Amino acid sequence: MKLSLYGEKTAKGSGILSLMQDLDAALGNPVKGNLYFLGGGNPAEIPELTAIFREAMESILDSPPDFSSMIGVYDAPAGNTLFRELIAEYFSNYFKTNITRENIAITSGSQNTFFILFNLFAGMASDGKILKAAFPMLPEYIGYGDTGFSPDLFSGCPGLSETTGETSYRYRPDYPCIESLENLGILALSRPGNPTGGVLPTEDLERLLKIAQKKDIPLLIDNAYGDPFPGILFGDTEPLPWHSHALYSFSLSKLGLPGLRTGILVGNSEVISLIEKFNAVSQLSVNGAGPAIGSYLLKNNLLAKISDDILKPYYSQKSRLAIETLQKHNQDHLFRYHESDGAFFLWVTVHPLSMPTLQAYQILRSRGVITVPGIHYYPGCKLPQEKDKSFRLSFTRDNKTIEKGIAIFAEEIRKTVLERPEP
Ligand SMILES: Cc1ncc(COP(=O)(O)O)c(C=O)c1O
């Protein structure tokens, strides 16, 4: 069968496809043999949290009107109106500005939000120019890169690395590179960042917002792990600033509800109305289960409690364990890691590494350790082979998986470095 150009692009597969397939193989099927899953970003199953979600579901089941509205009605194309009103009130308090439901759109998860926004703001414009979706500080979330209908949709600037300790570092934005990006349609970043776990300081965020305003384009801030919910942040962070050119993306997934596929976009009402129009055409309306459970959490003021009492302590312990374990196997300083300010991952860079990370990933996989090779995190930027030296290790699983998985990772990588000569 003849495929369109987009069909051919889809047929080639994508980084996010292999990540999700690895995730399903590890979590969706019974595991054979020892498997240390340090791969995808599925949130951990935390019993206290499951109990809250179960109570939410039971309360909906016990209320005939809530149950009927969740399963028996198509919601508005911008998402369930009542939920959008509750969310608007919540964000009016957070941003200290007047936000209404016209500023809120619900999508089928934030991956779906990115797909819509990148294709609305990037691609061929009416004057024939190809507008770009650009990432101001790579590496960036693997899922951004494969969302374009048209080819060559993305561009970006690798972050500059700054040493922060003997074996730690962080990236900061390369402003001359960002200022030189051309034909911009939209800028996007994750905060905290996936894969690095770094939180871009507020002053940098404000500087990027000024650039967006000057170019009259939106800056998409992906808060999948960030403030105010799920709030998987390990230190003190200032609240997000409200800005006319920012689009704030949120999701219920990393709160522990990825199966509900619910994304929330907050921002300028003109953009929200574009999402509404896209939703109507692409899927009529959005699912009702996420808004039903989300409304329960909002009405019962549970978001802050979940973040402060459950998620922050849980994931900050995991982050510390991952760093301590890596350090235990790092007497020779072969590994350097990005400072971990939030989210689920440790970004580990190996100096030197004698093979591409994709190849090292296969070797690790054969030893039962699933990681994500760093090469996937540079959408819109051809990473030179000599810079392909990083892996993303997720720390959402039990302590034994983290400790044993990182130990095998370190041992196996050391073998590839020491025993295999440079090609
Ligand atoms: C940074 C980031 N943004 C967005 C998403 C997408 O999440 P969802 O589509 O489940 O909302 C992920 C998932 O891993 C992520 O890591």
The ligand as a Gaussian input file, in Angstrom:
#p B3LYP/6-31G(d) Opt

LIG

0 1
 C        8.792000      15.527000      30.589000
 C        7.571000      14.751000      30.194000
 N        6.556000      15.424000      29.665000
 C        5.445000      14.792000      29.287000
 C        5.313000      13.419000      29.401000
 C        4.076000      12.790000      28.870000
 O        3.231000      12.362000      29.858000
 P        1.674000      12.137000      29.644000
 O        1.397000      12.106000      28.159000
 O        1.403000      10.823000      30.276000
 O        0.983000      13.287000      30.293000
 C        6.346000      12.674000      29.950000
 C        6.228000      11.210000      30.085000
 O        7.140000      10.506000      30.432000
 C        7.508000      13.370000      30.365000
 O        8.535000      12.708000      30.899000

